[in-house]
Amino acid sequence: MKKNIVFIIVAFLVGGVFGWCLHVNRDVFSFGDGPLCLDGEVPDKHGCCEGELYTDMGDLGFNCCPESGGDCFPPIR
């Protein structure tokens, strides 16, 4: 019985340290670490680059469309 209690305490401590490490490192990976636009800039909050409009295309969902017209495509995530 004593071994089970020690195992539970050790497992709890290891899990706590692992969880703490994940919590501390969560801000290391930000949206800026993801894919970039062709000009090297970070997409806006919708995933569209400069010169693109976040557009509701009905059944196709929301897409980024060039302001000057042309093909629309899914936002960068």
N, C-alpha and C positions, 0 to 999 in steps of 0.2 A: 504494500500500500504506500509506503514511504517513497519508493521509486516512482510511482505514478504521480505523486504530488510534485516531486522534483522535476519530472519530465514536463508536466503541465506548466510549471513556473518557467522553465527554460524555454519552452515553446512560446509562451506568452511574451517573454522578453525579446526573443529573436523576432517574433512578429511585430512587436512594438518598434524595435530598431529599424526593421525593414520598412514599416509604414512611415516612420519619421523621415527616413532617407528619401522616400518617394515624395513626401510632402515638401521637403526642403528643395528638391530638384525640380519641382513642377514648373517653376518660373524660368528655368534655364531654357526650356523649349517654348518659344513664343511664336506667334503667327509669322513674325519676320524670318523665322528659320525655315519656313516652308518654301514652296515654289514661288518664283518671281515672274514678273511680266517680262516681255521681250526686251524692254529698255532697262532691266535690272532693278526696277522699283518694286515695292511690295504692293499687292493688290489692295483695293479699298475693303471696307468691312463686308461687302457683298461678294468679293472675289473678282471684281472687275478692275481692269487696268485703266489708266488715263485715256480719255477719248472713247470710252465705252459706257453704255447705259445699261443698268440692271433692269431687265424687261420681263414682264409677266407674259408668257407665250401660251397661256391656257393649258391645254393637255400636255404640252412639252415642258411645263414648269418655268422657273425663272432662269433666264440666260443673260449673258453679256452680249450686247449688240453694238457694233461701231456706230458712233454718232453720224458718220457720213454715209451710212448704209452698207449693206453687205451681209455676209453670213454671221449668224449668231452662234454662240457655243456656250457650254456649261461654264460656270464660274470656276476660278482656280481655288482649290481647297488645300 
